[in-house]
C-alpha cells in the first residue's frame, strides 16, 4: 500500500506503478466516488468504447403488455 499527500490545492499524485497498471494517461478523466468512508477513483469510459459490449445478449424474454 502506498501513501500520497494532499497538496494545499487538494491535489494528489497517483503513484507511477498504479498509473502503469491501470494504463492511466495524462488528460484522462476519472470518476471520483465516496464509498463507505473512502475515496475511489474509477476510469471514466468513453461512450464510444462501450459500443458493441452487449453483442450476443439474449433478448428473447417476455415483456409486460404495457412495456411494448
N, CA, C and O atoms as a Tripos MOL2 file, in Angstrom:
@<TRIPOS>MOLECULE
protein
  272   271    68     0     0
PROTEIN
NO_CHARGES

@<TRIPOS>ATOM
      1 N           0.8450   -1.1710    0.0000 N.3       1 UNK1
      2 CA          0.0000    0.0000    0.0000 C.3       1 UNK1
      3 C           0.8910    1.2350    0.0000 C.2       1 UNK1
      4 O           1.8810    1.2960    0.7300 O.2       1 UNK1
      5 N           0.5460    2.1890   -0.7990 N.am      2 UNK2
      6 CA          1.3270    3.4130   -0.9050 C.3       2 UNK2
      7 C           0.5600    4.5710   -0.2910 C.2       2 UNK2
      8 O          -0.6640    4.5290   -0.1710 O.2       2 UNK2
      9 N           1.2880    5.5930    0.0900 N.am      3 UNK3
     10 CA          0.7000    6.7780    0.6930 C.3       3 UNK3
     11 C           0.9410    7.9690   -0.2100 C.2       3 UNK3
     12 O           2.0250    8.1200   -0.7750 O.2       3 UNK3
     13 N          -0.0660    8.8130   -0.3480 N.am      4 UNK4
     14 CA          0.0700   10.0570   -1.1040 C.3       4 UNK4
     15 C          -0.2730   11.2080   -0.1660 C.2       4 UNK4
     16 O          -0.9260   11.0130    0.8600 O.2       4 UNK4
     17 N           0.1710   12.3960   -0.5240 N.am      5 UNK5
     18 CA         -0.0750   13.5920    0.2810 C.3       5 UNK5
     19 C          -0.9980   14.5280   -0.4880 C.2       5 UNK5
     20 O          -0.8280   14.7280   -1.6900 O.2       5 UNK5
     21 N          -1.9630   15.0920    0.2040 N.am      6 UNK6
     22 CA         -2.8680   16.0650   -0.4060 C.3       6 UNK6
     23 C          -2.1880   17.4280   -0.3560 C.2       6 UNK6
     24 O          -1.7680   17.8810    0.7090 O.2       6 UNK6
     25 N          -2.0820   18.0810   -1.5180 N.am      7 UNK7
     26 CA         -1.4310   19.3870   -1.5980 C.3       7 UNK7
     27 C          -2.3680   20.4680   -1.0540 C.2       7 UNK7
     28 O          -3.5470   20.1990   -0.8220 O.2       7 UNK7
     29 N          -1.8580   21.6890   -0.8460 N.am      8 UNK8
     30 CA         -2.7270   22.7890   -0.4120 C.3       8 UNK8
     31 C          -3.8800   23.0740   -1.3870 C.2       8 UNK8
     32 O          -4.8910   23.6620   -1.0040 O.2       8 UNK8
     33 N          -3.7190   22.6530   -2.6520 N.am      9 UNK9
     34 CA         -4.7880   22.8120   -3.6510 C.3       9 UNK9
     35 C          -5.6550   21.5560   -3.7420 C.2       9 UNK9
     36 O          -6.4280   21.4090   -4.6890 O.2       9 UNK9
     37 N          -5.5360   20.6500   -2.7680 N.am     10 UNK10
     38 CA         -6.2910   19.4000   -2.7160 C.3      10 UNK10
     39 C          -5.9820   18.4750   -3.8910 C.2      10 UNK10
     40 O          -6.8640   17.7580   -4.3630 O.2      10 UNK10
     41 N          -4.7500   18.4860   -4.3620 N.am     11 UNK11
     42 CA         -4.3280   17.6100   -5.4490 C.3      11 UNK11
     43 C          -3.5220   16.4530   -4.8760 C.2      11 UNK11
     44 O          -2.8620   16.5930   -3.8460 O.2      11 UNK11
     45 N          -3.5830   15.3100   -5.5520 N.am     12 UNK12
     46 CA         -2.7670   14.1550   -5.1950 C.3      12 UNK12
     47 C          -2.1080   13.6360   -6.4650 C.2      12 UNK12
     48 O          -2.6000   13.8560   -7.5710 O.2      12 UNK12
     49 N          -0.9880   12.9430   -6.2880 N.am     13 UNK13
     50 CA         -0.2920   12.3270   -7.4130 C.3      13 UNK13
     51 C          -0.5230   10.8250   -7.3220 C.2      13 UNK13
     52 O          -0.2560   10.2070   -6.2910 O.2      13 UNK13
     53 N          -1.0190   10.2450   -8.4080 N.am     14 UNK14
     54 CA         -1.2110    8.7990   -8.4600 C.3      14 UNK14
     55 C           0.1590    8.1680   -8.7010 C.2      14 UNK14
     56 O           0.8360    8.5170   -9.6680 O.2      14 UNK14
     57 N           0.5750    7.2440   -7.8330 N.am     15 UNK15
     58 CA          1.9040    6.6320   -7.9840 C.3      15 UNK15
     59 C           2.0950    5.9850   -9.3570 C.2      15 UNK15
     60 O           1.1500    5.4780   -9.9620 O.2      15 UNK15
     61 N           3.3370    6.0150   -9.8280 N.am     16 UNK16
     62 CA          3.6810    5.5360  -11.1710 C.3      16 UNK16
     63 C           3.2450    4.0910  -11.4130 C.2      16 UNK16
     64 O           2.6660    3.7930  -12.4570 O.2      16 UNK16
     65 N           3.5110    3.1900  -10.4660 N.am     17 UNK17
     66 CA          3.1580    1.7870  -10.7020 C.3      17 UNK17
     67 C           1.6460    1.5920  -10.8040 C.2      17 UNK17
     68 O           1.1910    0.7090  -11.5310 O.2      17 UNK17
     69 N           0.8650    2.3970  -10.0930 N.am     18 UNK18
     70 CA         -0.5910    2.3320  -10.2000 C.3      18 UNK18
     71 C          -1.0390    2.8770  -11.5570 C.2      18 UNK18
     72 O          -1.8980    2.2870  -12.2120 O.2      18 UNK18
     73 N          -0.4570    4.0000  -11.9770 N.am     19 UNK19
     74 CA         -0.7910    4.5630  -13.3000 C.3      19 UNK19
     75 C          -0.4790    3.5660  -14.4060 C.2      19 UNK19
     76 O          -1.2670    3.3920  -15.3350 O.2      19 UNK19
     77 N           0.6560    2.9240  -14.3030 N.am     20 UNK20
     78 CA          1.0290    1.9520  -15.3440 C.3      20 UNK20
     79 C           0.1180    0.7330  -15.3240 C.2      20 UNK20
     80 O          -0.3010    0.2530  -16.3770 O.2      20 UNK20
     81 N          -0.1910    0.2320  -14.1370 N.am     21 UNK21
     82 CA         -1.0430   -0.9600  -14.0340 C.3      21 UNK21
     83 C          -2.4360   -0.7000  -14.5950 C.2      21 UNK21
     84 O          -3.0390   -1.5770  -15.2150 O.2      21 UNK21
     85 N          -2.9490    0.5240  -14.3710 N.am     22 UNK22
     86 CA         -4.2990    0.8650  -14.8320 C.3      22 UNK22
     87 C          -4.3060    1.5850  -16.1750 C.2      22 UNK22
     88 O          -5.3630    1.9440  -16.6940 O.2      22 UNK22
     89 N          -3.1080    1.7910  -16.7330 N.am     23 UNK23
     90 CA         -2.9550    2.4620  -18.0290 C.3      23 UNK23
     91 C          -3.6270    3.8390  -18.0370 C.2      23 UNK23
     92 O          -4.3310    4.1930  -18.9820 O.2      23 UNK23
     93 N          -3.3970    4.6020  -16.9740 N.am     24 UNK24
     94 CA         -3.9380    5.9550  -16.8750 C.3      24 UNK24
     95 C          -3.0220    6.9040  -17.6280 C.2      24 UNK24
     96 O          -1.8070    6.8890  -17.4310 O.2      24 UNK24
     97 N          -3.6070    7.7350  -18.4970 N.am     25 UNK25
     98 CA         -2.8520    8.6630  -19.3350 C.3      25 UNK25
     99 C          -3.1110   10.1040  -18.9060 C.2      25 UNK25
    100 O          -4.1420   10.3900  -18.2980 O.2      25 UNK25
    101 N          -2.1880   11.0100  -19.2140 N.am     26 UNK26
    102 CA         -2.4380   12.4280  -18.9200 C.3      26 UNK26
    103 C          -3.6920   12.9040  -19.6460 C.2      26 UNK26
    104 O          -3.8910   12.5930  -20.8200 O.2      26 UNK26
    105 N          -4.5230   13.6500  -18.9530 N.am     27 UNK27
    106 CA         -5.7490   14.1670  -19.5370 C.3      27 UNK27
    107 C          -6.9380   13.2220  -19.4530 C.2      27 UNK27
    108 O          -8.0640   13.6140  -19.7580 O.2      27 UNK27
    109 N          -6.7010   11.9860  -19.0440 N.am     28 UNK28
    110 CA         -7.7900   11.0190  -18.9360 C.3      28 UNK28
    111 C          -8.7150   11.4140  -17.7900 C.2      28 UNK28
    112 O          -8.2540   11.9060  -16.7600 O.2      28 UNK28
    113 N         -10.0050   11.2030  -17.9630 N.am     29 UNK29
    114 CA        -10.9960   11.5160  -16.9490 C.3      29 UNK29
    115 C         -11.1490   10.3450  -15.9810 C.2      29 UNK29
    116 O         -11.1580    9.1820  -16.3830 O.2      29 UNK29
    117 N         -11.2690   10.6800  -14.6970 N.am     30 UNK30
    118 CA        -11.5360    9.6840  -13.6600 C.3      30 UNK30
    119 C         -12.7840   10.1110  -12.9030 C.2      30 UNK30
    120 O         -13.0010   11.2990  -12.6650 O.2      30 UNK30
    121 N         -13.5840    9.1550  -12.5350 N.am     31 UNK31
    122 CA        -14.7550    9.4420  -11.7070 C.3      31 UNK31
    123 C         -14.3210    9.3300  -10.2460 C.2      31 UNK31
    124 O         -13.5830    8.4170   -9.8770 O.2      31 UNK31
    125 N         -14.7870   10.2660   -9.4240 N.am     32 UNK32
    126 CA        -14.4550   10.2780   -8.0050 C.3      32 UNK32
    127 C         -15.7060    9.9200   -7.2330 C.2      32 UNK32
    128 O         -16.7330   10.5890   -7.3480 O.2      32 UNK32
    129 N         -15.6150    8.8560   -6.4390 N.am     33 UNK33
    130 CA        -16.7590    8.3670   -5.6850 C.3      33 UNK33
    131 C         -16.3720    8.2190   -4.2190 C.2      33 UNK33
    132 O         -15.2990    7.7050   -3.9010 O.2      33 UNK33
    133 N         -17.2470    8.6710   -3.3330 N.am     34 UNK34
    134 CA        -17.0770    8.4110   -1.9090 C.3      34 UNK34
    135 C         -17.9000    7.1750   -1.6040 C.2      34 UNK34
    136 O         -19.0970    7.1380   -1.8890 O.2      34 UNK34
    137 N         -17.2650    6.1530   -1.0220 N.am     35 UNK35
    138 CA        -17.9510    4.8980   -0.7440 C.3      35 UNK35
    139 C         -17.5010    4.3720    0.6080 C.2      35 UNK35
    140 O         -16.3330    4.0330    0.7970 O.2      35 UNK35
    141 N         -18.4290    4.3070    1.5380 N.am     36 UNK36
    142 CA        -18.1730    3.7700    2.8730 C.3      36 UNK36
    143 C         -16.9410    4.3880    3.5260 C.2      36 UNK36
    144 O         -16.1080    3.6810    4.0930 O.2      36 UNK36
    145 N         -16.8320    5.7180    3.4400 N.am     37 UNK37
    146 CA        -15.7500    6.4260    4.1060 C.3      37 UNK37
    147 C         -14.4220    6.4180    3.3790 C.2      37 UNK37
    148 O         -13.4000    6.7720    3.9660 O.2      37 UNK37
    149 N         -14.4110    6.0220    2.1140 N.am     38 UNK38
    150 CA        -13.1640    6.0450    1.3450 C.3      38 UNK38
    151 C         -13.4060    6.7130    0.0000 C.2      38 UNK38
    152 O         -14.5430    6.8330   -0.4560 O.2      38 UNK38
    153 N         -12.3300    7.1410   -0.6210 N.am     39 UNK39
    154 CA        -12.3910    7.7840   -1.9390 C.3      39 UNK39
    155 C         -11.9770    6.7570   -2.9810 C.2      39 UNK39
    156 O         -10.9430    6.1040   -2.8360 O.2      39 UNK39
    157 N         -12.7780    6.6110   -4.0260 N.am     40 UNK40
    158 CA        -12.4430    5.6990   -5.1170 C.3      40 UNK40
    159 C         -12.3400    6.4930   -6.4100 C.2      40 UNK40
    160 O         -13.1920    7.3330   -6.7010 O.2      40 UNK40
    161 N         -11.3050    6.2280   -7.1740 N.am     41 UNK41
    162 CA        -11.1210    6.8330   -8.4970 C.3      41 UNK41
    163 C         -11.3450    5.7440   -9.5350 C.2      41 UNK41
    164 O         -10.6570    4.7230   -9.5370 O.2      41 UNK41
    165 N         -12.3060    5.9670  -10.4110 N.am     42 UNK42
    166 CA        -12.6340    4.9920  -11.4440 C.3      42 UNK42
    167 C         -12.4120    5.6070  -12.8150 C.2      42 UNK42
    168 O         -12.8940    6.7090  -13.0760 O.2      42 UNK42
    169 N         -11.6990    4.9260  -13.6910 N.am     43 UNK43
    170 CA        -11.5380    5.4640  -15.0430 C.3      43 UNK43
    171 C         -12.9090    5.6430  -15.7010 C.2      43 UNK43
    172 O         -13.7240    4.7210  -15.7110 O.2      43 UNK43
    173 N         -13.1520    6.8270  -16.2450 N.am     44 UNK44
    174 CA        -14.4060    7.1070  -16.9430 C.3      44 UNK44
    175 C         -14.2890    6.5400  -18.3530 C.2      44 UNK44
    176 O         -13.3830    6.8990  -19.1050 O.2      44 UNK44
    177 N         -15.2050    5.6630  -18.6980 N.am     45 UNK45
    178 CA        -15.1890    5.0380  -20.0210 C.3      45 UNK45
    179 C         -15.7210    6.0040  -21.0650 C.2      45 UNK45
    180 O         -16.7430    6.6590  -20.8590 O.2      45 UNK45
    181 N         -15.0300    6.0850  -22.1710 N.am     46 UNK46
    182 CA        -15.5270    6.8480  -23.3080 C.3      46 UNK46
    183 C         -16.7250    6.0900  -23.8670 C.2      46 UNK46
    184 O         -16.6540    4.8740  -24.0460 O.2      46 UNK46
    185 N         -17.7980    6.7710  -24.1380 N.am     47 UNK47
    186 CA        -19.0230    6.1290  -24.5960 C.3      47 UNK47
    187 C         -18.7830    5.3410  -25.8880 C.2      47 UNK47
    188 O         -19.4220    4.3120  -26.1100 O.2      47 UNK47
    189 N         -17.8860    5.8060  -26.7230 N.am     48 UNK48
    190 CA        -17.5850    5.0950  -27.9770 C.3      48 UNK48
    191 C         -16.9150    3.7510  -27.6880 C.2      48 UNK48
    192 O         -17.0670    2.8080  -28.4650 O.2      48 UNK48
    193 N         -16.1780    3.6540  -26.5850 N.am     49 UNK49
    194 CA        -15.5010    2.4010  -26.2380 C.3      49 UNK49
    195 C         -16.5010    1.3330  -25.8000 C.2      49 UNK49
    196 O         -16.1810    0.1450  -25.8170 O.2      49 UNK49
    197 N         -17.7010    1.7400  -25.4100 N.am     50 UNK50
    198 CA        -18.7140    0.7910  -24.9570 C.3      50 UNK50
    199 C         -19.5270    0.1880  -26.0990 C.2      50 UNK50
    200 O         -20.3050   -0.7420  -25.8880 O.2      50 UNK50
    201 N         -19.3490    0.7100  -27.2890 N.am     51 UNK51
    202 CA        -20.1270    0.2280  -28.4300 C.3      51 UNK51
    203 C         -19.9030   -1.2700  -28.6440 C.2      51 UNK51
    204 O         -18.7670   -1.7340  -28.7430 O.2      51 UNK51
    205 N         -21.0110   -2.0150  -28.7140 N.am     52 UNK52
    206 CA        -20.9500   -3.4380  -29.0090 C.3      52 UNK52
    207 C         -20.7050   -4.3330  -27.8100 C.2      52 UNK52
    208 O         -20.5790   -5.5450  -27.9850 O.2      52 UNK52
    209 N         -20.6300   -3.7910  -26.5840 N.am     53 UNK53
    210 CA        -20.3100   -4.6540  -25.4540 C.3      53 UNK53
    211 C         -21.4670   -5.5850  -25.0800 C.2      53 UNK53
    212 O         -21.2650   -6.5290  -24.3180 O.2      53 UNK53
    213 N         -22.6610   -5.3420  -25.5950 N.am     54 UNK54
    214 CA        -23.7990   -6.2270  -25.3450 C.3      54 UNK54
    215 C         -24.0840   -7.1520  -26.5280 C.2      54 UNK54
    216 O         -25.1170   -7.8220  -26.5620 O.2      54 UNK54
    217 N         -23.1850   -7.1860  -27.4760 N.am     55 UNK55
    218 CA        -23.3790   -8.0180  -28.6650 C.3      55 UNK55
    219 C         -23.5620   -9.4770  -28.2450 C.2      55 UNK55
    220 O         -22.7800  -10.0110  -27.4580 O.2      55 UNK55
    221 N         -24.5970  -10.1070  -28.7760 N.am     56 UNK56
    222 CA        -24.8700  -11.5010  -28.4660 C.3      56 UNK56
    223 C         -25.7450  -11.6910  -27.2350 C.2      56 UNK56
    224 O         -26.0100  -12.8260  -26.8390 O.2      56 UNK56
    225 N         -26.1930  -10.6140  -26.6310 N.am     57 UNK57
    226 CA        -27.0440  -10.7100  -25.4470 C.3      57 UNK57
    227 C         -28.4070  -11.2880  -25.8290 C.2      57 UNK57
    228 O         -28.9840  -10.8990  -26.8450 O.2      57 UNK57
    229 N         -28.9200  -12.2100  -25.0210 N.am     58 UNK58
    230 CA        -30.2110  -12.8330  -25.2740 C.3      58 UNK58
    231 C         -31.3230  -11.8590  -24.9050 C.2      58 UNK58
    232 O         -31.4580  -11.4880  -23.7400 O.2      58 UNK58
    233 N         -32.1110  -11.4470  -25.8750 N.am     59 UNK59
    234 CA        -33.2140  -10.5060  -25.6330 C.3      59 UNK59
    235 C         -34.5710  -11.1890  -25.8370 C.2      59 UNK59
    236 O         -35.5690  -10.5170  -26.0960 O.2      59 UNK59
    237 N         -34.6090  -12.4890  -25.7230 N.am     60 UNK60
    238 CA        -35.8340  -13.2330  -26.0150 C.3      60 UNK60
    239 C         -36.6940  -13.4800  -24.7690 C.2      60 UNK60
    240 O         -37.3060  -14.5420  -24.6510 O.2      60 UNK60
    241 N         -36.7500  -12.5360  -23.8540 N.am     61 UNK61
    242 CA        -37.5900  -12.6990  -22.6720 C.3      61 UNK61
    243 C         -38.9670  -12.0790  -22.9170 C.2      61 UNK61
    244 O         -39.1230  -11.2430  -23.8080 O.2      61 UNK61
    245 N         -39.9570  -12.4850  -22.1330 N.am     62 UNK62
    246 CA        -41.3150  -11.9510  -22.2800 C.3      62 UNK62
    247 C         -41.4010  -10.5920  -21.6070 C.2      62 UNK62
    248 O         -40.9210  -10.4090  -20.4880 O.2      62 UNK62
    249 N         -42.0180   -9.6400  -22.2990 N.am     63 UNK63
    250 CA        -42.2150   -8.3070  -21.7720 C.3      63 UNK63
    251 C         -43.6420   -8.1390  -21.2720 C.2      63 UNK63
    252 O         -44.5620   -8.7940  -21.7620 O.2      63 UNK63
    253 N         -43.8180   -7.2620  -20.2990 N.am     64 UNK64
    254 CA        -45.1770   -6.9300  -19.8450 C.3      64 UNK64
    255 C         -45.9010   -6.2090  -20.9670 C.2      64 UNK64
    256 O         -45.2750   -5.5150  -21.7670 O.2      64 UNK64
    257 N         -47.2350   -6.3710  -21.0330 N.am     65 UNK65
    258 CA        -48.0230   -5.7790  -22.0910 C.3      65 UNK65
    259 C         -47.8630   -4.2490  -22.1590 C.2      65 UNK65
    260 O         -47.8480   -3.6780  -23.2500 O.2      65 UNK65
    261 N         -47.7460   -3.5950  -21.0110 N.am     66 UNK66
    262 CA        -47.6510   -2.1400  -21.0200 C.3      66 UNK66
    263 C         -46.2450   -1.6410  -21.3770 C.2      66 UNK66
    264 O         -46.0200   -0.4310  -21.4110 O.2      66 UNK66
    265 N         -45.3070   -2.5360  -21.6410 N.am     67 UNK67
    266 CA        -43.9270   -2.1570  -21.9580 C.3      67 UNK67
    267 C         -43.5620   -2.3570  -23.4220 C.2      67 UNK67
    268 O         -42.3950   -2.2220  -23.7900 O.2      67 UNK67
    269 N         -44.5380   -2.6760  -24.2600 N.am     68 UNK68
    270 CA        -44.2380   -2.9200  -25.6740 C.3      68 UNK68
    271 C         -44.1130   -1.6500  -26.4560 C.2      68 UNK68
    272 O         -43.8620   -1.6890  -27.6600 O.2      68 UNK68
@<TRIPOS>BOND
     1     1     2 1
     2     2     3 1
     3     3     4 2
     4     3     5 am
     5     5     6 1
     6     6     7 1
     7     7     8 2
     8     7     9 am
     9     9    10 1
    10    10    11 1
    11    11    12 2
    12    11    13 am
    13    13    14 1
    14    14    15 1
    15    15    16 2
    16    15    17 am
    17    17    18 1
    18    18    19 1
    19    19    20 2
    20    19    21 am
    21    21    22 1
    22    22    23 1
    23    23    24 2
    24    23    25 am
    25    25    26 1
    26    26    27 1
    27    27    28 2
    28    27    29 am
    29    29    30 1
    30    30    31 1
    31    31    32 2
    32    31    33 am
    33    33    34 1
    34    34    35 1
    35    35    36 2
    36    35    37 am
    37    37    38 1
    38    38    39 1
    39    39    40 2
    40    39    41 am
    41    41    42 1
    42    42    43 1
    43    43    44 2
    44    43    45 am
    45    45    46 1
    46    46    47 1
    47    47    48 2
    48    47    49 am
    49    49    50 1
    50    50    51 1
    51    51    52 2
    52    51    53 am
    53    53    54 1
    54    54    55 1
    55    55    56 2
    56    55    57 am
    57    57    58 1
    58    58    59 1
    59    59    60 2
    60    59    61 am
    61    61    62 1
    62    62    63 1
    63    63    64 2
    64    63    65 am
    65    65    66 1
    66    66    67 1
    67    67    68 2
    68    67    69 am
    69    69    70 1
    70    70    71 1
    71    71    72 2
    72    71    73 am
    73    73    74 1
    74    74    75 1
    75    75    76 2
    76    75    77 am
    77    77    78 1
    78    78    79 1
    79    79    80 2
    80    79    81 am
    81    81    82 1
    82    82    83 1
    83    83    84 2
    84    83    85 am
    85    85    86 1
    86    86    87 1
    87    87    88 2
    88    87    89 am
    89    89    90 1
    90    90    91 1
    91    91    92 2
    92    91    93 am
    93    93    94 1
    94    94    95 1
    95    95    96 2
    96    95    97 am
    97    97    98 1
    98    98    99 1
    99    99   100 2
   100    99   101 am
   101   101   102 1
   102   102   103 1
   103   103   104 2
   104   103   105 am
   105   105   106 1
   106   106   107 1
   107   107   108 2
   108   107   109 am
   109   109   110 1
   110   110   111 1
   111   111   112 2
   112   111   113 am
   113   113   114 1
   114   114   115 1
   115   115   116 2
   116   115   117 am
   117   117   118 1
   118   118   119 1
   119   119   120 2
   120   119   121 am
   121   121   122 1
   122   122   123 1
   123   123   124 2
   124   123   125 am
   125   125   126 1
   126   126   127 1
   127   127   128 2
   128   127   129 am
   129   129   130 1
   130   130   131 1
   131   131   132 2
   132   131   133 am
   133   133   134 1
   134   134   135 1
   135   135   136 2
   136   135   137 am
   137   137   138 1
   138   138   139 1
   139   139   140 2
   140   139   141 am
   141   141   142 1
   142   142   143 1
   143   143   144 2
   144   143   145 am
   145   145   146 1
   146   146   147 1
   147   147   148 2
   148   147   149 am
   149   149   150 1
   150   150   151 1
   151   151   152 2
   152   151   153 am
   153   153   154 1
   154   154   155 1
   155   155   156 2
   156   155   157 am
   157   157   158 1
   158   158   159 1
   159   159   160 2
   160   159   161 am
   161   161   162 1
   162   162   163 1
   163   163   164 2
   164   163   165 am
   165   165   166 1
   166   166   167 1
   167   167   168 2
   168   167   169 am
   169   169   170 1
   170   170   171 1
   171   171   172 2
   172   171   173 am
   173   173   174 1
   174   174   175 1
   175   175   176 2
   176   175   177 am
   177   177   178 1
   178   178   179 1
   179   179   180 2
   180   179   181 am
   181   181   182 1
   182   182   183 1
   183   183   184 2
   184   183   185 am
   185   185   186 1
   186   186   187 1
   187   187   188 2
   188   187   189 am
   189   189   190 1
   190   190   191 1
   191   191   192 2
   192   191   193 am
   193   193   194 1
   194   194   195 1
   195   195   196 2
   196   195   197 am
   197   197   198 1
   198   198   199 1
   199   199   200 2
   200   199   201 am
   201   201   202 1
   202   202   203 1
   203   203   204 2
   204   203   205 am
   205   205   206 1
   206   206   207 1
   207   207   208 2
   208   207   209 am
   209   209   210 1
   210   210   211 1
   211   211   212 2
   212   211   213 am
   213   213   214 1
   214   214   215 1
   215   215   216 2
   216   215   217 am
   217   217   218 1
   218   218   219 1
   219   219   220 2
   220   219   221 am
   221   221   222 1
   222   222   223 1
   223   223   224 2
   224   223   225 am
   225   225   226 1
   226   226   227 1
   227   227   228 2
   228   227   229 am
   229   229   230 1
   230   230   231 1
   231   231   232 2
   232   231   233 am
   233   233   234 1
   234   234   235 1
   235   235   236 2
   236   235   237 am
   237   237   238 1
   238   238   239 1
   239   239   240 2
   240   239   241 am
   241   241   242 1
   242   242   243 1
   243   243   244 2
   244   243   245 am
   245   245   246 1
   246   246   247 1
   247   247   248 2
   248   247   249 am
   249   249   250 1
   250   250   251 1
   251   251   252 2
   252   251   253 am
   253   253   254 1
   254   254   255 1
   255   255   256 2
   256   255   257 am
   257   257   258 1
   258   258   259 1
   259   259   260 2
   260   259   261 am
   261   261   262 1
   262   262   263 1
   263   263   264 2
   264   263   265 am
   265   265   266 1
   266   266   267 1
   267   267   268 2
   268   267   269 am
   269   269   270 1
   270   270   271 1
   271   271   272 2
@<TRIPOS>SUBSTRUCTURE
     1 UNK1         2 RESIDUE 1 A UNK
     2 UNK2         6 RESIDUE 1 A UNK
     3 UNK3        10 RESIDUE 1 A UNK
     4 UNK4        14 RESIDUE 1 A UNK
     5 UNK5        18 RESIDUE 1 A UNK
     6 UNK6        22 RESIDUE 1 A UNK
     7 UNK7        26 RESIDUE 1 A UNK
     8 UNK8        30 RESIDUE 1 A UNK
     9 UNK9        34 RESIDUE 1 A UNK
    10 UNK10       38 RESIDUE 1 A UNK
    11 UNK11       42 RESIDUE 1 A UNK
    12 UNK12       46 RESIDUE 1 A UNK
    13 UNK13       50 RESIDUE 1 A UNK
    14 UNK14       54 RESIDUE 1 A UNK
    15 UNK15       58 RESIDUE 1 A UNK
    16 UNK16       62 RESIDUE 1 A UNK
    17 UNK17       66 RESIDUE 1 A UNK
    18 UNK18       70 RESIDUE 1 A UNK
    19 UNK19       74 RESIDUE 1 A UNK
    20 UNK20       78 RESIDUE 1 A UNK
    21 UNK21       82 RESIDUE 1 A UNK
    22 UNK22       86 RESIDUE 1 A UNK
    23 UNK23       90 RESIDUE 1 A UNK
    24 UNK24       94 RESIDUE 1 A UNK
    25 UNK25       98 RESIDUE 1 A UNK
    26 UNK26      102 RESIDUE 1 A UNK
    27 UNK27      106 RESIDUE 1 A UNK
    28 UNK28      110 RESIDUE 1 A UNK
    29 UNK29      114 RESIDUE 1 A UNK
    30 UNK30      118 RESIDUE 1 A UNK
    31 UNK31      122 RESIDUE 1 A UNK
    32 UNK32      126 RESIDUE 1 A UNK
    33 UNK33      130 RESIDUE 1 A UNK
    34 UNK34      134 RESIDUE 1 A UNK
    35 UNK35      138 RESIDUE 1 A UNK
    36 UNK36      142 RESIDUE 1 A UNK
    37 UNK37      146 RESIDUE 1 A UNK
    38 UNK38      150 RESIDUE 1 A UNK
    39 UNK39      154 RESIDUE 1 A UNK
    40 UNK40      158 RESIDUE 1 A UNK
    41 UNK41      162 RESIDUE 1 A UNK
    42 UNK42      166 RESIDUE 1 A UNK
    43 UNK43      170 RESIDUE 1 A UNK
    44 UNK44      174 RESIDUE 1 A UNK
    45 UNK45      178 RESIDUE 1 A UNK
    46 UNK46      182 RESIDUE 1 A UNK
    47 UNK47      186 RESIDUE 1 A UNK
    48 UNK48      190 RESIDUE 1 A UNK
    49 UNK49      194 RESIDUE 1 A UNK
    50 UNK50      198 RESIDUE 1 A UNK
    51 UNK51      202 RESIDUE 1 A UNK
    52 UNK52      206 RESIDUE 1 A UNK
    53 UNK53      210 RESIDUE 1 A UNK
    54 UNK54      214 RESIDUE 1 A UNK
    55 UNK55      218 RESIDUE 1 A UNK
    56 UNK56      222 RESIDUE 1 A UNK
    57 UNK57      226 RESIDUE 1 A UNK
    58 UNK58      230 RESIDUE 1 A UNK
    59 UNK59      234 RESIDUE 1 A UNK
    60 UNK60      238 RESIDUE 1 A UNK
    61 UNK61      242 RESIDUE 1 A UNK
    62 UNK62      246 RESIDUE 1 A UNK
    63 UNK63      250 RESIDUE 1 A UNK
    64 UNK64      254 RESIDUE 1 A UNK
    65 UNK65      258 RESIDUE 1 A UNK
    66 UNK66      262 RESIDUE 1 A UNK
    67 UNK67      266 RESIDUE 1 A UNK
    68 UNK68      270 RESIDUE 1 A UNK
